[in-house]
């Protein structure tokens, strides 16, 4: 029974973090779409774990912390909020980069993602 309570508590905590982040429309006025194209990498014989595309609309939460998919990783993940904030502040449309998971695992430097972030801005009303 305790594990279910822990799971429920964890889910409530995640919801609270997302709500605290606010909506994309509130945090980044004038942004109509944010798209992440990501390739997950891990150490081992098959380094490419998966590719993934995520899209955020103005009505979505502006929570850009992506969980680490490496089995056994604790407290890891990728925080792409600073990347989005930098793009939106400078009104640039795209950026590419790589970020490493700093969670705890049985292997050091166990996972990373290569990302491309694309932002579409709303056209000003005349």
C-alpha positions as CSV (number, residue, x, y, z in Angstrom):
1,X,0.0,0.0,0.0
2,X,2.9,2.4,0.7
3,X,4.2,2.2,-2.9
4,X,0.8,3.3,-4.2
5,X,0.8,6.3,-1.8
6,X,4.3,7.1,-2.9
7,X,3.3,7.0,-6.6
8,X,0.2,9.2,-5.9
9,X,2.4,11.6,-4.0
10,X,4.9,11.7,-6.8
11,X,2.2,12.3,-9.4
12,X,0.8,15.2,-7.3
13,X,4.2,16.7,-6.9
14,X,4.8,16.5,-10.7
15,X,1.4,18.2,-11.3
16,X,2.2,21.0,-8.9
17,X,5.6,21.6,-10.7
18,X,3.8,21.8,-14.0
19,X,1.2,24.2,-12.7
20,X,3.9,26.4,-11.2
21,X,5.6,26.6,-14.5
22,X,2.5,28.3,-16.0
23,X,1.2,28.1,-19.5
24,X,3.3,28.7,-22.6
25,X,1.0,31.6,-23.5
26,X,1.6,33.2,-20.0
27,X,5.3,32.7,-19.9
28,X,6.1,33.3,-23.6
29,X,3.6,35.7,-25.1
30,X,3.7,35.7,-28.9
31,X,4.9,32.1,-29.2
32,X,2.5,29.9,-31.2
33,X,4.4,26.6,-31.1
34,X,7.6,25.1,-29.5
35,X,8.9,21.9,-31.0
36,X,11.6,19.7,-29.6
37,X,13.3,17.2,-31.9
38,X,15.4,14.9,-29.7
39,X,17.7,11.9,-30.1
40,X,18.3,10.0,-26.9
41,X,21.8,8.4,-26.5
42,X,23.0,5.9,-23.9
43,X,26.3,4.1,-23.4
44,X,26.6,0.6,-24.8
45,X,26.4,-1.4,-27.9
46,X,23.3,0.4,-29.2
47,X,23.9,4.1,-28.4
48,X,20.8,5.5,-30.0
49,X,17.9,4.7,-27.6
50,X,15.2,6.6,-29.6
51,X,14.2,9.7,-31.4
52,X,11.3,11.8,-30.3
53,X,9.4,15.0,-31.2
54,X,7.5,17.0,-28.7
55,X,5.3,20.0,-29.5
56,X,4.0,22.6,-27.0
57,X,1.1,24.9,-27.9
58,X,0.2,28.1,-26.0
59,X,-2.4,26.1,-24.0
60,X,0.2,23.6,-22.7
61,X,2.2,23.9,-19.5
62,X,5.6,25.6,-20.0
63,X,7.4,22.7,-18.2
64,X,10.3,21.6,-20.3
65,X,12.0,19.1,-18.0
66,X,12.3,15.8,-19.9
67,X,12.7,12.6,-17.9
68,X,15.8,10.4,-18.4
69,X,14.8,7.1,-20.0
70,X,17.9,5.2,-18.8
71,X,16.9,2.3,-16.6
72,X,18.1,2.8,-13.1
73,X,18.5,6.6,-13.3
74,X,17.4,8.5,-10.2
75,X,16.7,12.2,-10.1
76,X,17.9,12.7,-13.6
77,X,16.6,14.3,-16.7
78,X,17.1,17.2,-19.0
79,X,16.0,20.8,-18.2
80,X,15.4,22.5,-21.5
81,X,13.7,25.6,-20.0
82,X,16.8,27.8,-20.2
83,X,17.2,26.9,-23.9
84,X,13.6,27.9,-24.6
85,X,13.9,31.1,-22.5
86,X,17.0,32.1,-24.3
87,X,15.4,31.5,-27.7
88,X,12.2,33.3,-26.8
89,X,14.0,36.3,-25.2
90,X,16.2,36.8,-28.3
91,X,13.3,36.1,-30.7
92,X,15.4,33.5,-32.5
93,X,13.7,30.6,-34.2
94,X,16.0,27.6,-33.8
95,X,18.9,26.2,-31.8
96,X,20.7,22.8,-31.7
97,X,22.7,21.4,-28.8
98,X,23.5,18.4,-26.6
99,X,22.7,18.0,-22.9
100,X,23.8,15.2,-20.5
101,X,21.8,13.6,-17.7
102,X,23.3,14.3,-14.3
103,X,21.1,11.8,-12.4
104,X,22.5,9.0,-10.4
105,X,23.0,5.7,-12.1
106,X,25.3,2.7,-12.1
107,X,27.3,4.2,-15.0
108,X,28.8,7.7,-15.1
109,X,27.7,9.8,-18.1
110,X,25.0,7.2,-18.8
111,X,22.7,9.2,-21.1
112,X,22.4,12.4,-23.2
113,X,20.2,13.9,-25.8
114,X,20.9,15.8,-28.9
115,X,18.2,18.4,-29.4
116,X,16.8,20.9,-31.8
117,X,14.4,23.4,-30.5
118,X,12.2,25.3,-33.0
119,X,9.9,28.2,-32.0
120,X,7.2,29.7,-34.1
121,X,6.0,33.1,-33.2
122,X,2.5,34.6,-33.7
123,X,2.2,37.2,-36.4
124,X,1.5,40.6,-35.0
125,X,-2.1,41.8,-35.5
126,X,-2.3,44.9,-37.7
